[in-house]
C-alpha cells in the first residue's frame, strides 16, 4: 500500500508542475496586456523553465530511488521466506523418507534401530 502512495505522490508532483506551466501559459494568453508585455512575461517564464525542469527531474529521481529501495527490501524479504520454505520442505521430505523407511521395516518385521543398515 505504501508503494502506491509513493507513486501517487510522484504523479501528483509531476501533475502539479505541468498544471502550473499550463496555467501560466493560459494566463499569459488571455491577460489584457500589450504584445510587448506579454512577450516579456513569456521570456521570463521561459527563463524560469530550466529551473522548473530541474526541480521536476530531482523529484522524479527521488521517487525512483525510493521505489528502488522498496523493491530491494521486498526482494530480500521474499528471498528470505523462499529459503526458509525450501529448508522446511527439505526437512519435511527427509522426515517423510525416514518415516516410510521405518514403516517398511516394521511391516517386514525388523526393528528400525537394530536393522539400520549397520552389519
N, C-alpha and C positions, 0 to 999 in steps of 0.2 A: 504494500500500500504506500509506503514512504517513497518507493521508486516513482510511482505515478505522480505524487505531489512534487517531487523534484523535477520531473519532466515538465509538468504543467507550469511550474514557476518559470522555467526557461522559456517556454512558449509565451507565457504572459509578458515577460520582459521584452522578448522579441516583438510581440504584438504591440506593446506599449511604444517602442521606438518607431515602428512602422506607422502606427496611428499618429504619433507626434509629427512625423515628416509629412504625411498626407494632410493632416490638419493645417500645418504651417503653409503648405503649398496652396491649399484651398483658400485659406485666409488671405494670402497674398493676392490671389487671382480675383477675389471678389471685393477686396478692400477698395474704398474710394480714394485712390491715390493717383498721382500722375505716373506716367510711364517711367520717368527718371527715378522717382522714389521707389517704385515697385522693383525696378532693376537693381537698385542699391540693396534693397531688402533681400532680393533673391541672391545677390552676390554674397551678402553677409551670411545668409543661410547656407550657401554652397561652401563658404569658407569654414563653417562650423561642422559640415558634414563629415570630414575625415575624423574628427574627434568623436562624433556620434558613432561612426562605424567602428572605431577602435574600442569604444565602450561596449558596443554590442558584441564585438569579437571576444573581448575579455569575459563577458557574461557567458557566452556560448562555451568558451574554453573551460570556465569554471564548472559549468553544468556537465560538460563531457568528463572532466576529471572526477567529479562526484559520482557520475554514473559508472565510470571505470572502476573506481574504488569499491562501489557497491557490488558490481559484478564479480570482482575478485573475491570479496568476502563471501558472497553467496556460493561461488565455485568452491572455495576452501571448505565451507561448511558441508556442501553436498559431497565433496570428495571424502571428507572425514566420515560422514554417515555411510557412504558406499563401502569404505574399507571396513568399518565395523560390521556392516551387514554381510560382507564376504567372509570375514573371520567367523562370525556366528554361524554362517552356512557351512563352512568347513568343519567347525567344531561339531555341529549337529550331525553332519554326514558321517564323521568319524565315530560318534556315539552310536549312530544307527548301524554302522558296519559292525561295531563291537557287539551290539545287542543281537543282531542277526547271527553272528558267529556263535554267541553263547546259546541262543535258542537252538541252532542247528546241533550243537554239541549235546545239549540236553535231550533232544529228540533221538540222537544216536546213542544215548545212554552213557556218555562220558562226562566227566567233571570239567568245567571250563578252566578251573585252576590247575588241576592235575595234568590235563592234556593241552596245555597252552602252546604246544609246539616245541617244547624243550624235551629232548630224548637222550 
